[in-house]
Amino acid sequence: MSEVRVTTLKDTAGANSSTTAEIASGRAKSWVNFNGASTVAIRANFNVNSITDNGTGDYTVNFSNALTDANYCVAHHVGNYNEGGTNSTVTGARPHTNSSSSYRFSVNFAEPTSNSLFDYSMVCISIFR
């Protein structure tokens, strides 16, 4: 059986490159799973070098390698592990700022009587471009 080893793949025009790490991690340009409650901490990621805690329920995801531009699509999943016997889910993640080097957003508390921001223990963001 043969084996081919490369560090970067490109299309026939020599553009649209992908590293083997990108292919192994999926085609998302960036993703992160982090604890947004108490001390913010990254659990796992691809192309994220840090998370900035801007205040309650307000985060900035900082990319390790800048994206081409700020015209990307973001998928959010936010909730809590079973803390204190309850499972909360997010009512909305609101983007603040898209840039090629970071993405800032905030999340609401998931109670119908509250529209306040909340620190969730499970925050997952995927960036596609």
N, C-alpha and C positions, 0 to 999 in steps of 0.2 A: 504494500500500500504506500502511495506517495503522500508527501506532505509539502504544503506551500507555506512559507513563513514571510509575512510582510508586516510593516508597521503602519502603512497608510494605503488605502485603496482610493483610486480616482476613476471618474468616468472616462470615456474614450477621448474627450476633449481636454483631459488633464485638469478638470475642475471638479467641484462637488466631492471633496475628499471626505473620507471617514477613517478614523483610526480603528484599530482592532478593539480597543477599549470601548469606543462608542458602540460598535456593533455588538459586543458582548453585553453591554449595559442596556441595549435597546436604542431606538432611534430618538428618544427624547434628548433634547439638547442639554437638559439639566433636570434633576429631580432631587428631592430631599424629604426625609422623614425625620421630624425633630420633636422634642418635648418643648412645648411653648409655655408650660406652667413652671413656677418657681424659677430655678436657674435654667435658662434656655440651653439645650444641648442637642447636637446632631446625633441621631442614631445611625443613619446610613445616608449616603448621598452619591451623586454623580455630578461633577462640575459645580460644586458649591464649596466655597472655602470658609464661609461663616454665616451666622444669622445675627442680625442686629435686633435687640429688643428695644423698640421705640416707646414702650409703655404698655399698659394693659391691652392685650389683644391686638397689638400693632407691631408688625414684624417686617424686616427687610431681609430678603434672601440675596446674598452676595455671590456672584458667579466666580469661579476660579479662572475661567477663560471667557472673555467677553463674547457675546453673541454678535452676529452680523449687524443687527439693528434692534430696535425695540418693538418690532412688529411680530410678536410671538403670541402664542395661545397658551393659556394657563389653566390647568385643571387642579382644583382644590379638594381636599378631604380633610375635615377638621372634626374632632370629637374628643371625648374623654374615655380613658379606660374606666372600668367600673370602680370609680372612686366614691367612697361614702355611700355605696349602694345605689347610685344613679348612673345612668348612661345618657350623656347629653350629645346632641348633634347640632351642627351649626345651622343657623337660619340664613346666613349669607356671608360670603367673603367679599370684601370690597377692595378693589385695587386702588392704590393711591398714585403710584408712579412706576412706569415702565421705563427702563433704560437698558442699554446693551450690557451693562455691568451689574445690574441689580433689579429686583422686583419688590416693591413695598405694598403691603396689603394689611387689612384689619378684619377681625371676625367678631360677630355679634353673639351674645348669649342666646341660647336656644329656647328661652321661655317666652310664651306668647305675651306676657305682661311686661317684658323687659326688652329694651332696644340698646342695652349697654354693651360695651366691648368686654371680652372675657378671655383669660388665658387658658387655652386648652392643652391637655397633656399629649394629644396626638394631632400633629399638624403634618400634612403631606401635600407637597406641591410638585407638579410636573410641568415642564416648559417644553413646548413643541414649536418648531420653526421650520 
